[in-house]
Amino acid sequence: MVEAERMRVSVIGTGYLGATTAACLAEMGFDVLGVDVDEAKVEMLRRGRVPFFEPGLDELLTENLPTGRLRFTTSFAEVAEFADLHLICVGTPQLDDSGAADLSYVNSAVDRLAPHLHRPTVVVGRSTVPVGTAATLAARMAALAPVGAEAELGWSPEFLRESFGVKDTLQPNRIVIGTDSPRVEKAVRALWQQQIDEGVPFLVTDMQTAELVKVSANAFLATKISFINAMAEVSEAAGADVMKLAEALSHDDRIGGKFLGPGLGFGGGCLPKDIRAFMARADELGVEPALSFLREVDAINQRRRARTIDIARQLIGGNFAGRTVTVLGAAFKPNSDDIRDSPALDVASTIASLGAHVTVYDPQAMDRAREEHPQLNYAPSMMEAAEGADVVLLLTEWTEFREANPEKLGEVVTQRKIVDGRNALDPTYWRSSGWIYRALGRQ
C-alpha cells in the first residue's frame, strides 16, 4: 500500500453516495477516479455538473476537477489500473416484487471490476446491504480476479444524511470497517486518518456486524419517528398536543429530542427500503419474529399519509371532487431534490386521484416530480401555486414555507385553510391571520 497522502482511490457508482464520496475525498487530498456505466452521468460530472441537489457538492466538484485530483470514467480497466483502494458506492433499491434489497448493482460492480484486478488490491463496500452479502461478494471477487484472494474485500457502511452529505463525509460521527484483514484495515485507516486524528471513533468489526450497523441504525430511527407519530394518533383522539408531549419527552436524556418530530412521517431512498429489506433478511435467516415490530413501524408511517388526506378532506367539506388543492413540497425532505418514496407526492397524487385540481411547488424537486408524476400541476413559486386554493398542505418543511407570510398567502387563496403536515408553523400566528389551521397530533 502506498503512503496515505498519495493513495489513489476509485469510487464505483456516481449516484448520491458515490459522487459525494468522490468529491469529498478529492477535497481531502486524495487522487480519485469515479466510475459509472451511465455515460451521460459521467459526462455531466466531467463538466462539473451534479445530477442531483446536495448543498455544497457543486462547489467541491468545480474546485477539485481542475486540480486533476478528481476524474470520472466509464472504464473499469482504467480504475483497476489506477487505484490502490476501490470503494463500492452503488445503490441497493427495493425489489419491485418484494421488500428485499436488489443486489444487482453491487454484484455488477464486483463482476465488472474483478476481472481487471491483476495486483493485490483492497475493495471496500460502502453500500447498504443485507447481512451476509459481503462474505458472498468476497468469494465472488476472489473467484473472478486474476490475483485471486489477494483481492481483499471489507465492508464500511456509510452514514450520510441527504442534504448533509458533504458535512457527514468530511466530518463523520464514526467510521466502521468490517474485516479480519490487516491490509484492509490499514487502507481504511489511511483513508480516514485525518478524521481519526481529530477524535472520530474508528471501530473494527467482523463483516457481518459492519453490515448490520447501518440497517440497525435506520431501523431504530424509523422506530423513533413512528413512535412519536403513534403518539400523535393517541393525542388527537385524547385531545392532547403531541408537540408539547414531544418536548416533554425530549428532556429525558435517555430519549432525547432528535427524530421526535411528529408529522407526515419518513420517506426517501433509505429508511423505507432499508427496514423492509431488514425484515426480508430476518425472514431468510429464520428470525422474522425479531423484527416483526418493524411492520407496525412501516404501517404507522403509511397511516400518517392517509390521516393528512383525511384532515384536508374534512377542512373542505368531505369531498375533493372539483376542489383546488395546493401542496407545498415534493422532495421527501428539505434541502434535497430526492422524491423517492416522497410522502408529499404520495399525498398529492392520492388527492388528485380523488378528483381535486392539485398544484405542487417545491424549491428544488420540480423537475423530478414532473417526470414521475405528470398528472399533477406545477407552479414556479409558492404564491402562484396557492392561487385559488381551497386548502393548502405544507408537506415538506423547507425554510421558505416555514417563513411564509400568512397574510400575503391569504390574499391569493380562495379559503384560508391549511394542513401543516410537518408541524412546522406557529398555529397562533396563522390563526391570528384568519387561517383555519390543522396539524397532525394537535387539536
C-alpha positions, 0 to 999 in steps of 0.5 A: 500500500502506498503512503496515505497522502498519495493513495489513489482511490476509485469510487464505483457508482456516481449516484448520491453516495458515490459522487459525494464520496468522490468529491469529498475525498478529492477535497481531502487530498486524495487522487480519485477516479469515479466510475459509472456505466451511465455515460451521460452521468459521467459526462455531466460530472466531467463538466462539473455538473451534479445530477442531483441537489446536495448543498455544497457538492457543486462547489467541491466538484468545480474546485477539485476537477481542475486540480486533476485530483478528481476524474470520472470514467466509464472504464473499469480497466482504467480504475483497476489500473489506477487505484490502490483502494476501490470503494463500492458506492452503488445503490441497493433499491427495493425489489419491485416484487418484494421488500428485499434489497436488489443486489444487482448493482453491487454484484455488477460492480464486483463482476465488472471490476474483478476481472481487471484486478491483476495486483493485490488490491483492497475493495471496500463496500460502502453500500447498504446491504443485507447481512451476509452479502459481503462474505458472498461478494468476497468469494465472488471477487476472489473467484473472478480476479486474476490475483485471486484472494489477494483481492481483499474485500471489507465492508464500511457502511456509510452514514450520510444524511441527504442534504448533509452529505458533504458535512457527514463525509468530511466530518463523520460521527464514526467510521466502521470497517468490517474485516479480519484483514490487516491490509484492509484495515490499514487502507481504511485507516489511511483513508480516514486518518485525518478524521481519526486524528481529530477524535472520530471513533474508528471501530473494527468489526467482523463483516457481518456486524459492519453490515448490520450497523447501518440497517440497525441504525435506520431501523431504530430511527424509523422506530423513533419517528413512528413512535412519536407519530403513534403518539400523535394518533393517541393525542388527537383522539385524547385531545392532547398536543403531541408537540408539547408531549414531544418536548416533554419527552425530549428532556429525558436524556435517555430519549432525547429530542432528535427524530421526535418530530411528529408529522407526515412521517419518513420517506426517501431512498433509505429508511423505507427500503432499508427496514423492509429489506431488514425484515426480508433478511430476518425472514431468510435467516429464520428470525422474522419474529425479531423484527416483526415490530418493524411492520407496525413501524412501516404501517404507522408511517403509511397511516400518517399519509392517509390521516393528512388526506383525511384532515384536508378532506374534512377542512373542505367539506368531505369531498375533493371532487372539483376542489383546488388543492395546493401542496407545498413540497415534493422532495421527501425532505428539505434541502434535497431534490430526492422524491423517492418514496416522497410522502408529499407526492404520495399525498398529492397524487392520492388527492388528485386521484380523488378528483381535486385540481392539485398544484405542487411547488417545491424549491428544488424537486420540480423537475423530478416530480414532473417526470414521475408524476405528470398528472399533477400541476406545477407552479414556479413559486409558492404564491402562484401555486396557492392561487385559488386554493381551497386548502393548502398542505405544507408537506415538506418543511423547507425554510421558505414555507416555514417563513411564509407570510400568512397574510400575503398567502391569504390574499391569493387563496380562495379559503384560508385553510391549511394542513401543516403536515410537518408541524412546522408553523406557529398555529397562533400566528396563522390563526391570528391571520384568519387561517383555519389551521390543522396539524397532525397530533394537535387539536 
